[in-house]
Amino acid sequence: MSEDEEIEIVPGTGNVFRDLNLRNPDVEQLRAILGARIIRVLDEKGLTARQAQELTGVAAADFSRIRRARLDRFTIDRLLAILDRLGQQVDISVTVHPRAEEVPEGTVPLQG
């Protein structure tokens, strides 16, 4: 890349899963946030997967999957339950609004 070439900066949406056009981006982002929090709690408490199993009754393999960010097997409520068993309180705030429809550049959206 030469000094004369400009780099196009494209702002993200705040959700990498949406930016990558992946399926169910809001669910995936929430799972990632909850998984990261579980990892943080394990690290703060100095718990191995086996120790976390003994403390919570959740399989050590599940903690290993979470540490490797393999979250596809976990539902949101399962991750919340794991945080609860780790002694964490989760407060959730939800805002629901219509999605902005994407309009291809150079076109005019139809008016209903």
Contact map, one row per residue, 1 for C-alpha under 8 A:
1110100000000000000000000000000000000000000000000000000000000000000000000000000000000000000000000000000000000000
1111100000000000000000000000000000000000000000000000000000000000000000000000000000000000000000000000000000000000
1111110000000000000000000000000000000000000000000000000000000000000000000000000000000000000000000000000000000000
0111110000000000000000000000000000000000000000000000000000000000000000000000000000000000000000000000000000000000
1111111000000000000000000000000000000000000000000000000000000000000000000000000000000000000000000000000000000000
0011111100000000000000000000000000000000000000000000000000000000000000000000000000000000000000000000000000000000
0000111110000000000000000000000000000000000000000000000000000000000000000000000000000000000000000000000000000000
0000011111000000000000000000000000000000000000000000000000000000000000000000000000000000000000000000000000000000
0000001111100000000000000000000000000000000000000000000000000000000000000000000000000000000000000000000000000000
0000000111110000000000000000000000000000000000000000000000000000000000000000000000000000000000000000000000000000
0000000011111000000000000000000000000000000000000000000000000000000000000000000000000000000000000000000000000000
0000000001111111001000000000000000000000000000000000000000000000000000000000000000000000000000000000000000000000
0000000000111111011000000000000000000000000000000000000000000000000000000000000000000000000000000000000000000000
0000000000011111000000000000000000000000000000000000000000000000000000000000000000000000000000000000000000000000
0000000000011111111000001100100000000000000000000000000000000000000000000000000000000000000000000000000000000000
0000000000011111111100001000100000000000000000000000000000000000000000000000000000000000000000000000000000000000
0000000000000011111111101101100000000000000000000000000000000000000000000000000000000000000000000000000000000000
0000000000001011111111101100000000000000000000000000000000000000000000000000000000000000000000000000000000000000
0000000000011011111111000000000000000000000000000000000000000000000000000000000000000000000000000000000000000000
0000000000000001111111000000000000000000000000000000000000000000000000000000000000000000000000000000000000000000
0000000000000000111111101000000000000000000000000000000000000000000000000000000000000000000000000000000000000000
0000000000000000111111111000000000000000000000000000000000000000000000000000000000000000000000000000000000000000
0000000000000000110011111000000000000000000000000000000000000000000000000000000000000000000000000000000000000000
0000000000000000000001111111000000000000000000000000000000000000000000000000000000000000000000000000000000000000
0000000000000011110011111111100000000000000000000000000000000000000000000000000000000000000000000000000000000000
0000000000000010110000011111110000000000000000000000000000000000000000000000000000000000000000000000000000000000
0000000000000000000000011111111000000000000000000000000000000000000000000001000000000000000000000000000000000000
0000000000000000100000011111111100000000000000000000000000000000000000000000000000000000000000000000000000000000
0000000000000011100000001111111110000000000000000000000000000000000000000000000000000000000000000000000000000000
0000000000000000000000000111111111000000000000000000000000000000000000000001000000000000000000000000000000000000
0000000000000000000000000011111111100000000000000000000000000000000000100111001000000000000000000000000000000000
0000000000000000000000000001111111110000000000000000000000000000000010100000000000000000000000000000000000000000
0000000000000000000000000000111111111000000000000000000000000000000000000000000000000000000000000000000000000000
0000000000000000000000000000011111111100000000000000000000000000000000000000001100000000000000000000000000000000
0000000000000000000000000000001111111110000000000000000000000000011010100000001000000000000000000000000000000000
0000000000000000000000000000000111111111000000000000000000000000000000000000000000000000000000000000000000000000
0000000000000000000000000000000011111111100000000000000000000000000000000000000000000000000000000000000000000000
0000000000000000000000000000000001111111110000000000000000000000010000000000000001100000000000000000000000000000
0000000000000000000000000000000000111111111000000000000000000000011000000000000000000000000000000000000000000000
0000000000000000000000000000000000011111111100000000000000000000000000000000000000000000000000000000000000000000
0000000000000000000000000000000000001111111110000000000000000000000000000000000000000100000000000000000000000000
0000000000000000000000000000000000000111111111110001000000000000000000000000000000000000000000000000000000000000
0000000000000000000000000000000000000011111111100000000000000000000000000000000000000000000000000000000000000000
0000000000000000000000000000000000000001111111100000000000000000000000000000000000000000000000000000000000000000
0000000000000000000000000000000000000000111111100000000000000000000000000000000000000000000000000000000000000000
0000000000000000000000000000000000000000011111110000000000000000000000000000000000000000000000000000000000000000
0000000000000000000000000000000000000000011111111111000000000000000000000000000000000000000000000000000000000000
0000000000000000000000000000000000000000010001111111000000000000000000000000000000000000000000000000000000000000
0000000000000000000000000000000000000000000000111111100000011011000000000000000000000000000000000000000000000000
0000000000000000000000000000000000000000000000111111110000110000000000000000000000000000000000000000000000000000
0000000000000000000000000000000000000000000000111111111000000000000000000000000000000000000000000000000000000000
0000000000000000000000000000000000000000010000111111111111010010000000000000000000000000000000000000000000000000
0000000000000000000000000000000000000000000000001111111111110010000000000000000000000000000000000000000000000000
0000000000000000000000000000000000000000000000000111111111000000000000000000000000000000000000000000000000000000
0000000000000000000000000000000000000000000000000011111110000000000000000000000000001100000000000000000000000000
0000000000000000000000000000000000000000000000000001111111000000000000000000000001001100000000000000000000000000
0000000000000000000000000000000000000000000000000001111111100000000000000000000000000000000000000000000000000000
0000000000000000000000000000000000000000000000000001110111110110000000000000000001000000000000000000000000000000
0000000000000000000000000000000000000000000000000100100011111110000000000000000000000000000000000000000000000000
0000000000000000000000000000000000000000000000001101100001111111000000000000000000000000000000000000000000000000
0000000000000000000000000000000000000000000000001000000000111111100000000000000000000000000000000000000000000000
0000000000000000000000000000000000000000000000000000000001111111110000000000000000000000000000000000000000000000
0000000000000000000000000000000000000000000000001001100001111111111000000000000000000000000000000000000000000000
0000000000000000000000000000000000000000000000001000000000011111111100000000000000000000000000000000000000000000
0000000000000000000000000000000000000000000000000000000000001111111111100000000000000000000000000000000000000000
0000000000000000000000000000000000100110000000000000000000000111111111100000000000000000000000000000000000000000
0000000000000000000000000000000000100010000000000000000000000011111111000000000000000000000000000000000000000000
0000000000000000000000000000000000000000000000000000000000000001111111000000000000000000000000000000000000000000
0000000000000000000000000000000100100000000000000000000000000000111111100000000000000000000000000000000000000000
0000000000000000000000000000000000000000000000000000000000000000111111111000000000000000000000000000000000000000
0000000000000000000000000000001100100000000000000000000000000000110011111100000000000000000000000000000000000000
0000000000000000000000000000000000000000000000000000000000000000000001111110000000000000000000000000000000000000
0000000000000000000000000000000000000000000000000000000000000000000001111110000000000000000000000000000000000000
0000000000000000000000000000001000000000000000000000000000000000000000111111011000000000000000000000000000000000
0000000000000000000000000000001000000000000000000000000000000000000000011111111000000000000000000000000000000000
0000000000000000000000000010011000000000000000000000000000000000000000000111111100000000000000000000000000000000
0000000000000000000000000000000000000000000000000000000000000000000000000011111110000000000000000000000000000000
0000000000000000000000000000000000000000000000000000000000000000000000000111111111000000000000000000000000000000
0000000000000000000000000000001001100000000000000000000000000000000000000111111111100000000000000000000000000000
0000000000000000000000000000000001000000000000000000000000000000000000000001111111110000010000000000000000000000
0000000000000000000000000000000000000000000000000000000000000000000000000000111111111000000000000000000000000000
0000000000000000000000000000000000000100000000000000000101000000000000000000011111111100000000000000000000000000
0000000000000000000000000000000000000100000000000000000000000000000000000000001111111111110000000000000000000000
0000000000000000000000000000000000000000000000000000000000000000000000000000000111111111110000000000000000000000
0000000000000000000000000000000000000000000000000000001100000000000000000000000011111111000000000000000000000000
0000000000000000000000000000000000000000100000000000001100000000000000000000000001111111000000000000000000000000
0000000000000000000000000000000000000000000000000000000000000000000000000000000000111111100000000000000000000000
0000000000000000000000000000000000000000000000000000000000000000000000000000000000111111110000000000000000000000
0000000000000000000000000000000000000000000000000000000000000000000000000000000000110011111000000000000000000000
0000000000000000000000000000000000000000000000000000000000000000000000000000000100110001111100000000000000000000
0000000000000000000000000000000000000000000000000000000000000000000000000000000000000000111110000000000000000000
0000000000000000000000000000000000000000000000000000000000000000000000000000000000000000011111000000000000000000
0000000000000000000000000000000000000000000000000000000000000000000000000000000000000000001111100000000000000000
0000000000000000000000000000000000000000000000000000000000000000000000000000000000000000000111110000000000000000
0000000000000000000000000000000000000000000000000000000000000000000000000000000000000000000011111000000000000000
0000000000000000000000000000000000000000000000000000000000000000000000000000000000000000000001111100000000000000
0000000000000000000000000000000000000000000000000000000000000000000000000000000000000000000000111110000000000000
0000000000000000000000000000000000000000000000000000000000000000000000000000000000000000000000011111000000000000
0000000000000000000000000000000000000000000000000000000000000000000000000000000000000000000000001111100000000000
0000000000000000000000000000000000000000000000000000000000000000000000000000000000000000000000000111110000000000
0000000000000000000000000000000000000000000000000000000000000000000000000000000000000000000000000011111000000000
0000000000000000000000000000000000000000000000000000000000000000000000000000000000000000000000000001111100000000
0000000000000000000000000000000000000000000000000000000000000000000000000000000000000000000000000000111110111000
0000000000000000000000000000000000000000000000000000000000000000000000000000000000000000000000000000011111100000
0000000000000000000000000000000000000000000000000000000000000000000000000000000000000000000000000000001111100000
0000000000000000000000000000000000000000000000000000000000000000000000000000000000000000000000000000000111110000
0000000000000000000000000000000000000000000000000000000000000000000000000000000000000000000000000000001111111000
0000000000000000000000000000000000000000000000000000000000000000000000000000000000000000000000000000001001111100
0000000000000000000000000000000000000000000000000000000000000000000000000000000000000000000000000000001000111110
0000000000000000000000000000000000000000000000000000000000000000000000000000000000000000000000000000000000011111
0000000000000000000000000000000000000000000000000000000000000000000000000000000000000000000000000000000000001111
0000000000000000000000000000000000000000000000000000000000000000000000000000000000000000000000000000000000000111
